[in-house]
Amino acid sequence: MSKNFVITIARGFGSGGKQAATQIGEKLGIPVYEKQILEMASDYSGLSEEMFLKVDEKLRGSVVVNALAKFSFPKNVSPTSRRFESDINLFCIQAEIIKQLAKNVSCVIIGKCADYILKDFDNVGSFYIEAPRRECLDSIMQKVGVTEKEAAKMIETTDKYRSDYYRFYTGGNYWTNPVNYDLTLNSARVGREKCADVIIGYMKQKFGKDFENAFAGKL
């Protein structure tokens, strides 16, 4: 059985990081997790096999489901809280889900402090994608249909939340610190359409034949 590999993507708002993550998933034929992890963690029924099947049919009867069934989750999770993303109990559930995914399946994980949670795993590559403010503004204005002022506010609010969230749950580490990651990319210089290829190429260099064998026919 080939080894599984996980790619974590942290990104500035409007930098194209989610696009790169999606492309990696498509190129390697593996699932991409972002909001799904929060959905699984925020609803206790999300720990059932049924919710996993909604998220990814490949997890049917998998060791991920079995492992989570044995995990002792805290009982006072409140998914209706306005800032439930910052609930410590919820984060613990989310972290366990991320660890079980990393132990058992190949996937891409966007955000969620995944690079920190998986920092001691030997099958993980972590990447940070950013772009100059002008590039991010233009991207958001085009995709969301907002004014430049509105786009700037969205960037400021979203990136501050991501930074505060990361610092809180990692014990003071800074989200944008390059030493947190294997590689940081400026999507404006690399080219948004090429970020996925750069990351896959790095994974090939880092893990060699094991990575190539895991994705034979995809690379």
N, C-alpha and C positions, 0 to 999 in steps of 0.2 A: 504494500500500500504506500503510495507516495505521500510525502509530507505536505501539510497544509501551510499556507502563508497568508499573512494579513498585512494590508496596507492601510495606514491611518493618514487622514488628510485633515489638517487644520488650515483655515483660510480666512483672509480678510474679506469683509463683505463687498461683493462686487468684483472680486479678483478672478473669478472663473474657477475657483477651487471645486465647487460642486460639479461643474461641467467636466473637469478633469477626472474626478472620481467616477462619474457615470461612464465616461469613455473607457476608463481602466476596467470597470466591471464588464462592459460590453466586449472589450478586446480579449479578456481572459476568461470570460464566461462564468463570472462569479457574482454573487449578490453584493449590493451596496446598501449599507445600513446607515440611517441617520435618524429620522423621526421614529422609525419602527422600533428602535431600542427604547426610546422614551415611552412609546405606546405600550410596549410589553411591560415596562417597569411601573408605569403609573396606574395600571389597572390590574388588580389581583387576578382577574380572570385571564389577563394576558400571560400569566404563568402557566396556563393550561396548554395542552397540546393544540387545541383548536386555534388559539391565537397565533401560535407559531406557524401553523399551516396557512393562515391568512397572510402572514408576512412572507413566508418562503416555503413552497411545497417541498423543497429538497430536504427540509428538516424533519419530515415525517418519520416517526419512530427512531429519531437519531439520538446519539449519546448526549447531545446538547439538551434536549428535552428531558432525558432521564437524569442528567446531572442537576438540572435546575429543580426537578421534583424533589431531590434529596436535600437541597439547600435550605437552611433555616432562615427564612426571610423575616424581617421585622413586621410587626402587625399594625403599626400606627401610621401607615402611609395615607396621605390625604391628597389624592390626585386633583381635587377640586380647588386647591389653594391657588391663588393668583400667580404665585412664584414657586409652584411645586417643583420646578426644575432645580431649585436651590434647597429642597428638602433633603436633609442628610440621609434619612432612611431610604428615600427614593434613589439617591445617588449610589448607595451601597448595593441596591438591587441592580441598578443599571451597570455598575462596575462588575458585578458577578456575571451578568449576561455577557458583557464584553469579553471577560476572561474565558467563559465557556465557549464562546464563538471562536476565540483565538486558539483554544486547545483542540478544537474539533473540525472546523471548516475553514476553507479559504474564503476571504471576503475583503471588502473595502469598508472602512468605518470612517464616517465624516464627523469631526468634532467630538463632543462628549468627553474630553480629556483622555481620549483613547491612547494617545501617545504616552501619557503619564501612567495610566493604568497598566499598560502593557510594556513598560520600559524594561522589565526584566525577562521578557519573553525572547527566545532566540529565533523566532520565525516571523518577526515583525519588522517592517520598514515604515518609518514615520516621516511625514513630509509637511512642510508649511508653504502655502502659496499666497503671494501678495502681489499687488500691482500699485503703480502710482495713483494718487487720488484722482487725477483727471481721467485715467482709464476706468476706474471704478465708477466715477460719476456718470460717464457716458454709457457704461454698461447698464447701470440701474435705470437711468432715464429711458433708455431704449426698451428694456425688458418690462419695466413696471409702468411706464408712461407717466412719470412724474416730472416736476420741474427740477432744475439744478439745486435750488434751495432745499426742496423736499428730499432729493437724493442725498444731499450732504447730511441732512439731519438723520436719515436712515442709517447712513454709514457710521456716524458718530454714536448713535444710540446702540446699534447692533454690536459694533466692535467694543464699545465700553462694557456692554453686558458680557460678551464672550471673555474679555480680559478679566473682569471681576470674578466671573464664574470659575475660570481656570485658576486664578490666584487663590481663591477660597478653598477649592478642593485639592489643590496640590501643595498646600502649605506655604504659599507665598511665591511660588515660581511664576515667572512672567511668560505669558502665552506666546509672545513674539520672540522670545530668546532663541536664537538659532541653535544653541547647544542642546535644546530639547529634541531636535529632529536629526534625521540622517542627512536631510538635504532641504534647503529652502530655495524656492523658485520665484523669480519675478516674471509673471505670466506675460507682461508687456514685452519683455526682451526675448523670452523663450518662444513666445507665441502660444496663445491659449490652446490652439488645436494640437500643439506639440508637447504640452506638459505631461499628458498621459504616457506618451512614448518615452520621454525622459525618465519618468518614474519607473516604468517597466524595465527600461534599460539599466537603471541603477539596481533594481532588484535582481536582475540577472547577474550583474557584477558582484553584488554582495553575497548571493546565495549559490551562484554557480549552477552546477548540474542538477542539484536538488530542485531548484526553481524551474529549470528547463524541463525536467522530467515531469514535474507536477502539471505543467501547462503545455505538454507536447502537442503539437498541432495548432497551438494558438499563437506561438511566438514566431 
